[in-house]
Amino acid sequence: MDISFENLKKIDTILEKIETLENKISSEKRWLNTKEASYYLGYSKDHIHKLKDSHLIEGKHYFKKAGRILFDKLELDNWVTTSFININSKKIAENILKDLI
């Protein structure tokens, strides 16, 4: 197997890119504020607040600490990749609580 000299030069570039990716992966944040969650999911900040009020669950997808809302990136990933057909967890919880009261 012959490797050309031009391809040997590319090995250093490839190694640098791999190192950059490894550093980026290891330094990613788990907790996102509203602006970061908005950018990460590709929604406006207003839409993030609407999702928080209707679809996301406090204590699972987000937490309130010292007057700030912090979103759990891992749970947001799970929420995005899991498809629930017309299931609104907050409405289900409200209906259960209504029935109990």
N, C-alpha and C positions, 0 to 999 in steps of 0.2 A: 504494500500500500504506500503510495507516494503522496506526500503532503507538500504542496507548493510553498515557496518562501513567503508569498503574499498572505497565505492563510496562517502561517506561523505568527506573523505580525498581528493578526487579529486576536490571537489568544489572550494577550495582555488586556485588550479592550473588553473582551468577553468576561474575563476574571474581574475587572473593575466594575462592570455592570452587575455581575452576580453579587459582589460585595456590597454595592449600593442597595440592591434589592434586599439582601439579608439585613442590613442596618435599618432599612425602612420598616421591614416586617417586625423586627424585634423592638422598635421604638414606637409603634403605633399605640395611640391612646385607646383605652377601653371606655372611658367616661367622656361623653360629649355634652357641651352646652347646647342650647337651642340653635344657635347660629351654626355650630359645627354639625349638628344632626341634620339641619336643613341642607347644608352643602353635601353631606355624606349621602343622604337619601335623594337629593335632587328636587326637594319640595321647598316652597317658600316658608318663611318662619311662621306666617299666619296659618298655613296649611298644617305645619307641625303642631301648632297649638290646637287646631281642630281635631287632628288625629289623637292627640293626647286626651282630649275631652271625650272622644267617641270610640276609639278603637284600642288605644294603648292602656295598659293597666299599671297604676301606681304600685310600686313595690316589685314590679317585674320588669317592665320596659323602661321606667323612669323612676327617679327618686327625688324628693324635695329635701334639700339640705341647706340650712342657713339662708333661706330665702331664694335659693337657686334651684333650678331644675336640671338634673343631670340624667342623660339618657345612657342606657347600657348598650354599647355598640353590639355586643354579642346577641342580646335579645332582639335588637332591631334587625339584625341579620336573620335571625330565626323567624321573626314576624314577616319579613319581606318574602322569604323563601317558602313559607307555609301558606297554602291557599285554603282559606275557609270560605266556603260559598255562602255569602250573605249571612255570616254569623257576626253579630255585634256583641262582644263579650260584656260590655258595660250594660247594654239593654237587658241581656239575659240575667245579669246580677241584680239589676234594678227590679226586674219582674219577680225574681226569687225572693228578694227582700220585701216586695210589696205583698206577696202571698204569705210571708211569715208574720207581717205586722197586722 
